[in-house]
């Protein structure tokens, strides 16, 4: 999986940047997950909330996420970094 791959890359010494986008919405979205929620709301059906309901989930517009991806390309400051990206705000860890 993704975590295993990130660990393997970090241990290999190969420069890498891992980008973990949130749910993506916008034009040409190949996986419009947000539609499922909107269809339920429009139909007056409940939206299931898992567990305690305190999980944070965010949507990121494709243009904002594409801008973040572009800023990482060839950027040595982004080497060996893992970015969790959501909309206009990004945080990284590692």
Residue pairs with C-beta under 8 A, 6 or more apart in sequence:
2 18
2 20
5 18
6 16
6 18
6 82
9 16
9 18
10 16
10 80
10 94
15 79
15 80
16 79
16 80
17 72
17 75
17 78
17 79
17 80
17 81
17 82
17 83
18 81
18 82
18 83
19 68
19 69
19 72
19 83
19 85
20 82
20 83
20 84
20 85
21 60
21 65
21 85
21 86
22 57
22 58
22 59
22 60
22 84
22 85
22 86
22 87
23 33
23 34
23 57
23 58
23 59
23 60
24 31
24 59
24 60
24 61
24 62
24 65
25 32
25 34
25 59
25 60
25 61
25 62
26 61
26 62
26 63
27 62
28 62
29 62
34 59
37 47
40 46
40 47
41 47
58 86
58 87
59 86
59 87
60 85
60 86
60 87
61 87
64 87
64 88
65 85
65 87
68 83
68 85
68 90
71 78
72 78
72 83
80 94
81 92
81 94
82 92
82 93
82 94
83 90
83 91
83 92
84 90
84 91
84 92
84 93
